[in-house]
Amino acid sequence: MPHRWATGPQQKASVPATTGREVSLMNVIEKLIDQALEEDIGPADITTESLVPFDSMGSGEIVAKESVVLAGLDISRKVFERLDPDISWRPRYRDGEAATGGATVVELFGRLAALLTAERVALNFLQRLSGIATLTRSYRDKLGDGIVRLVDTRKTTPGWRVLEKYAVRVGGAGNHRMGLYDGVLIKDNHIAACGGIKTAVVRVRQRISHLMKVEVEVTTLDEVREALAVGVDIIMLDNMAPSKIREAVRIIDKRAVVEVSGGVTDITLEELARTGVDIISVGALTHSARSIDLSMRISASGKRHLPSRIDNDSDP
C-alpha cells in the first residue's frame, strides 16, 4: 500500500528494508522516518495542502550555512521519497565529505507539495547527523595520525543510537559498544553491587563466551592493580588526572588495553593522547554535538510532469 502521507493517485509502495540483524540500520531508519513524519504532519499539512496543487512541480536545493562534514544524506533523501517516490535527487557531496558555508549540498526536483512538507524532517536528520560528524572530525583532527583510537559512548539520543554512531564513524572515529548486549563493561555500580572487582569478573566470566573480552572501569590505582590481578582484557580509567593516567599506564605495562574516559574535551584531548593510553572514549561526540545550520530553498517550476530521472547516488 502507498504510504499514507503520499496521497496521490500513482504513489509507489515503499520497499521493505532487508532483514538480518535484530537491530539493522535500515530498519531503524524506516521506523524513525515514519515517527518523524507522523509527529510533524499528523493528519495533514494544512498549509501546503491549502496552497499547492498536488501535481504542481518544484525544485529545491539544500545549502550549508556553515562549514560541515556531511552525514545523513541518504536518510534525508528517503524522507523526500516517502512523500514523492519519483523525487529527483542530485547530491554534490557524499557522507564524510566537507562542505563550506554557502555550498549547495543537494539539488532536488519533484512534487512541490512533497518538497514543502518533507523539508523540516529531512533537514532535521541531516543537521543532527552532520553536527555529530563535524564535531567528531574536529576531535579526530586534533589527535592527528597517532595510534590512539577515538571512540564514542552509549550517551546517545533515545532511538537514534544506530544513526548517531553511524555519524561518528563518518566523522572518523570508532564505536564503543552498540548496547548492553555486545560487550562486557563492568562499571562502578556493578562493582558496588557485587562487592568488588574480583567477584564481578569471576561471575561474568562464568556466564559469557570465552571469546568475549571483559572491560572494567576503575577510578584508583589500587583498582588498576586489582583488575590486572584477575586478568581483565581492557581497563577503563575513569575521570583520572593525566599524571595518574600516566602512572596507571606504567603499572599496566601493556598487560591490558587501556581506555580513558570521563570529562574528555577538545582541550584535554591532546594531553590525554600523550599519556600512553590506547583508546579515548568521548560522550560529547553525541550528547554535546550541535546541529549544523542547513537550509532549503524551494521554487515552483509551473511544470506538471517530471523531467528524466536523475540517479540517486548519495548512498555511502
C-alpha positions in Angstrom: 0.0 0.0 0.0 1.2 3.6 -0.6 2.5 5.5 2.4 -0.4 7.3 4.0 1.2 10.7 3.5 1.8 10.1 -0.2 -1.8 10.9 -1.1 -1.6 11.0 -4.9 -3.2 8.5 -7.3 0.0 6.9 -8.5 2.2 6.6 -5.5 4.5 3.6 -5.1 4.7 1.3 -2.1 7.9 1.7 -0.1 10.3 -1.3 -0.4 10.7 -3.2 2.9 14.1 -2.9 4.5 16.3 -6.0 4.2 16.2 -8.0 7.4 19.3 -9.5 9.1 20.4 -8.4 12.5 17.7 -7.7 15.0 18.6 -4.1 15.0 19.6 -3.1 11.5 20.4 0.3 10.2 17.8 0.2 7.5 15.0 -0.9 10.0 15.9 1.9 12.3 15.9 4.5 9.5 12.5 3.3 8.3 11.0 3.5 11.8 12.5 6.9 12.6 11.3 8.4 9.3 7.8 7.2 10.0 7.8 8.5 13.5 9.2 11.9 12.5 6.7 12.3 9.7 3.8 11.3 11.9 5.0 13.8 14.5 5.3 16.6 12.1 2.4 16.1 9.6 -0.2 14.5 11.9 -3.4 14.1 9.9 -2.4 16.7 7.3 -0.1 19.5 6.3 -2.9 22.0 6.3 -0.8 24.9 5.0 0.7 23.2 2.0 -2.5 21.3 1.1 -4.4 24.6 1.1 -1.9 26.4 -1.1 -0.3 23.9 -3.5 -2.0 21.7 -6.1 -1.0 18.0 -5.7 0.6 17.7 -9.1 2.5 21.1 -9.2 6.2 20.6 -9.6 9.1 22.4 -8.0 12.8 22.4 -7.4 14.9 22.9 -4.3 18.4 23.0 -3.1 19.8 22.3 0.4 22.5 24.8 1.3 25.2 24.7 4.0 25.2 27.9 6.0 28.4 27.0 7.8 31.3 24.6 7.3 30.2 21.0 7.7 31.2 17.3 7.5 28.1 15.8 5.9 26.3 12.7 7.3 22.8 11.5 6.7 22.3 12.5 3.0 20.7 9.2 2.1 18.4 9.4 5.1 17.3 12.9 4.1 16.6 11.5 0.6 14.5 8.7 1.9 12.3 11.3 3.8 11.5 13.1 0.5 10.9 9.7 -1.3 8.3 8.8 1.3 6.2 11.6 0.0 7.3 11.5 -3.6 8.9 8.2 -4.7 9.8 9.9 -8.1 11.8 12.7 -6.5 15.0 13.6 -8.4 17.9 13.9 -6.1 21.3 15.2 -7.2 23.8 15.4 -4.4 27.0 17.3 -4.8 28.7 15.7 -1.9 28.8 12.3 -0.2 28.6 11.5 3.5 32.0 12.1 5.1 32.9 14.9 2.7 33.4 18.5 3.9 31.4 21.5 2.5 32.0 25.1 3.2 29.4 27.7 4.2 27.3 28.7 1.2 27.8 25.5 -0.7 24.9 23.8 -2.3 24.8 20.3 -0.9 21.9 18.7 -2.9 19.6 19.7 -5.8 16.1 18.3 -5.9 13.1 18.2 -8.3 9.7 16.7 -7.7 6.2 17.4 -6.5 6.2 20.9 -4.9 3.9 19.8 -2.1 6.2 16.9 -1.1 9.2 19.2 -1.1 7.5 21.6 1.2 6.0 19.0 3.6 9.2 16.9 3.9 11.6 19.8 4.2 11.8 20.1 8.0 12.0 16.4 8.8 14.6 15.8 6.1 16.7 18.7 7.4 16.4 17.6 11.0 18.0 14.3 10.2 20.7 15.9 8.1 21.5 18.7 10.5 21.7 16.4 13.6 23.9 13.7 12.0 26.1 16.2 10.2 26.6 18.0 13.5 27.9 14.8 15.1 30.2 14.0 12.1 31.5 17.6 12.1 32.4 17.6 15.8 33.9 14.1 15.6 36.1 15.2 12.7 37.4 18.1 14.7 38.3 15.8 17.6 39.9 13.3 15.2 41.9 16.1 13.5 43.3 17.1 16.9 44.6 13.6 17.5 46.4 13.6 14.2 47.9 10.3 12.8 48.8 8.8 16.2 47.9 5.3 17.3 45.3 6.4 19.9 41.8 5.3 18.9 38.9 7.7 19.4 35.5 6.2 20.2 32.0 7.2 21.2 29.8 6.0 24.2 26.2 5.0 24.8 25.3 8.6 25.6 23.0 8.9 22.6 19.6 10.3 21.8 17.0 7.6 22.6 16.0 5.7 19.5 18.8 7.4 17.4 21.8 5.3 18.6 22.4 3.4 15.3 22.2 6.6 13.3 24.4 8.7 15.7 27.0 6.0 15.9 27.0 5.9 12.1 27.6 9.7 12.1 30.6 9.2 14.5 32.1 6.7 12.0 31.5 9.1 9.2 33.4 11.7 11.2 36.4 9.5 11.5 36.1 7.9 14.9 35.1 4.4 16.1 32.2 3.0 18.0 32.3 1.6 21.6 29.5 -0.8 22.5 26.3 -0.5 20.5 24.4 -1.6 23.5 24.5 -3.7 26.6 24.3 -6.9 24.5 27.6 -6.7 22.6 30.3 -6.2 25.1 31.1 -6.6 28.8 31.8 -3.4 30.7 31.9 -3.7 34.5 31.3 -0.3 35.8 31.5 1.2 39.3 27.9 0.4 40.2 28.3 -3.2 39.1 31.4 -3.5 41.3 29.4 -2.0 44.2 26.6 -4.4 43.7 29.0 -7.4 43.7 31.3 -6.3 46.4 34.5 -6.0 44.4 36.2 -6.3 41.1 37.3 -9.9 41.5 33.9 -11.1 42.4 32.3 -9.2 39.5 34.8 -10.6 36.9 34.5 -14.2 38.1 30.7 -14.0 37.9 30.6 -12.5 34.5 33.2 -15.0 33.1 31.0 -17.9 34.3 28.2 -16.6 32.0 29.9 -15.3 28.8 31.6 -17.0 25.9 35.4 -17.5 26.2 35.7 -15.4 23.0 34.2 -12.3 24.7 36.6 -9.7 26.3 36.0 -8.2 29.7 36.4 -4.5 30.4 36.4 -3.0 33.9 36.1 0.7 34.9 38.5 1.8 37.6 39.0 5.1 39.4 42.1 4.4 41.6 45.5 2.9 41.1 44.6 0.2 43.6 41.6 -0.8 41.4 44.0 -0.9 38.5 46.1 -3.5 40.3 43.0 -5.5 41.3 41.8 -5.6 37.7 45.2 -6.7 36.5 45.3 -9.5 39.1 42.1 -11.1 37.7 43.3 -10.8 34.1 40.8 -8.4 32.6 41.3 -7.5 28.9 40.6 -3.8 29.0 40.9 -1.3 31.8 38.9 1.9 31.6 40.5 4.8 33.6 37.6 6.9 34.6 38.0 10.6 35.4 41.7 10.4 36.3 44.1 13.3 36.2 46.8 13.0 33.4 49.5 12.3 36.0 47.6 9.5 37.5 46.8 8.1 34.0 50.5 8.0 33.1 51.2 6.1 36.3 48.3 3.7 35.6 49.7 3.1 32.1 53.1 2.3 33.7 51.6 -0.2 36.1 49.5 -1.9 33.4 52.6 -2.2 31.2 50.7 -3.5 28.1 49.1 -6.4 30.1 45.7 -4.9 29.2 44.3 -2.4 26.7 44.0 1.0 28.4 41.0 3.2 27.8 40.5 6.6 29.3 37.1 8.2 29.7 35.2 10.9 31.6 35.3 14.7 31.1 37.2 14.5 27.8 37.1 17.7 25.8 38.7 19.1 22.7 41.1 21.0 25.1 42.2 17.9 27.1 42.3 15.5 24.2 45.9 16.0 23.1 47.3 15.8 26.6 45.4 12.6 27.2 46.7 11.1 24.0 50.3 11.7 25.2 49.8 9.7 28.4 50.2 6.4 26.5 46.6 5.1 26.5 45.2 3.1 23.7 41.6 4.4 23.5 39.9 7.7 24.4 36.1 7.5 24.7 34.2 10.7 24.4 30.5 11.0 25.2 30.5 14.6 23.9 30.7 13.3 20.3 27.0 12.5 20.5 25.5 14.2 23.6 27.0 17.6 23.0 27.1 17.9 19.2 25.4 21.0 17.8 23.1 20.6 14.8 24.7 22.2 11.7 22.8 25.1 10.1 21.5 23.9 6.8 18.6 25.4 4.9 16.5 24.5 1.9 15.5 26.9 -0.9 12.4 25.9 -2.9 10.9 27.4 -6.1 7.8 26.4 -8.1 8.5 25.3 -11.7 5.0 25.5 -13.1 5.5 22.1 -14.8 3.1 19.3 -14.4 5.4 16.4 -15.2 8.7 15.1 -14.1 12.0 15.5 -16.0 14.0 12.5 -16.9 15.0 10.9 -13.6 18.3 11.8 -12.0 20.2 9.0 -10.4 20.2 9.0 -6.7 23.8 8.3 -5.9 24.3 9.6 -2.4 24.5 6.2 -0.7 27.7 5.9 1.3 
